[in-house]
């Protein structure tokens, strides 16, 4: 099969013919129909996350068709999604407490095991999600990480219906979260760099849109940061009402600056991190996505142009999400 292979961090992916994977016990073999390009893929490719595997095939927002390893519950031809969390040990204290996103020995698709920048991929059968017919391949792919983790961020931030919610950064994840927030009748305030991102936020119905250093004109009940920049966390914190919560949606943060506790955190304001996701998050989000007719804004790249897609994401040159097709 053809695949985009990361041999050395900070070097371009190599497009190569490699062996087609074979499913182990408990796995399915999927023919990849589409794979979203996530900012976490950048952190892996750029060496900001330590390598876990040599000759890695990245990609963890996968739409595929079951071609082997089928069961009565997952027959041949079933269209499924695969996300970042590719498996858990099921025995650690966090798994036993129903906190599987914090598992001590997780499997990460496209990081600890090969992912979807390829024509075929294997995945644990209990970590794939049958996709609603309402979600087509290309638009379903970004939902499987950017969408799910954005949805979990809303949960971690404690968002309630009709809240005033700030989104700091407006890329692939935030432009999906805003659709859920609208369905919950929330007022959405967006602070983000880049005129095209601000234009996208306006077109998707944000109540207010400003630059990355602009403060929203209302005190926020909740805020979610999507940029991996510590200064953005402080900007979000400074916009909260007392008792408000900031959820940091980033697997990597460049730094965390010093800040004035008395002015910014006192008053039972909270900062929370978002770590991975659960299978329940994925199932719930995909159901909501189908119900509200979610259609991410996408830019499609052929697999052979995977490096170009990563560069576009790195440079914020894609409005919405980038998607690879083999």
HELIX and SHEET records of a PDB file:
HELIX    1   1 UNK A   39  UNK A   45  1                                   7    
HELIX    2   2 UNK A   93  UNK A   96  1                                   4    
HELIX    3   3 UNK A  100  UNK A  102  5                                   3    
HELIX    4   4 UNK A  125  UNK A  127  5                                   3    
HELIX    5   5 UNK A  137  UNK A  141  1                                   5    
HELIX    6   6 UNK A  142  UNK A  144  5                                   3    
HELIX    7   7 UNK A  146  UNK A  156  1                                  11    
HELIX    8   8 UNK A  174  UNK A  183  1                                  10    
HELIX    9   9 UNK A  195  UNK A  203  1                                   9    
HELIX   10  10 UNK A  230  UNK A  237  1                                   8    
HELIX   11  11 UNK A  261  UNK A  265  3                                   5    
HELIX   12  12 UNK A  279  UNK A  292  1                                  14    
HELIX   13  13 UNK A  303  UNK A  305  5                                   3    
HELIX   14  14 UNK A  306  UNK A  314  1                                   9    
SHEET    1   A 2 UNK A   2  UNK A   5  0                                        
SHEET    2   A 2 UNK A  14  UNK A  17 -1                                        
SHEET    1   B 5 UNK A 120  UNK A 124  0                                        
SHEET    2   B 5 UNK A  27  UNK A  37 -1                                        
SHEET    3   B 5 UNK A  61  UNK A  68 -1                                        
SHEET    4   B 5 UNK A  79  UNK A  82 -1                                        
SHEET    5   B 5 UNK A 128  UNK A 130 -1                                        
SHEET    1   C 4 UNK A 120  UNK A 124  0                                        
SHEET    2   C 4 UNK A  27  UNK A  37 -1                                        
SHEET    3   C 4 UNK A 321  UNK A 325 -1                                        
SHEET    4   C 4 UNK A 298  UNK A 302  1                                        
SHEET    1   D 2 UNK A  85  UNK A  87  0                                        
SHEET    2   D 2 UNK A 107  UNK A 108 -1                                        
SHEET    1   E 6 UNK A 208  UNK A 210  0                                        
SHEET    2   E 6 UNK A 187  UNK A 191  1                                        
SHEET    3   E 6 UNK A 164  UNK A 168  1                                        
SHEET    4   E 6 UNK A 220  UNK A 225  1                                        
SHEET    5   E 6 UNK A 240  UNK A 248  1                                        
SHEET    6   E 6 UNK A 270  UNK A 273  1                                        
END                                                                             
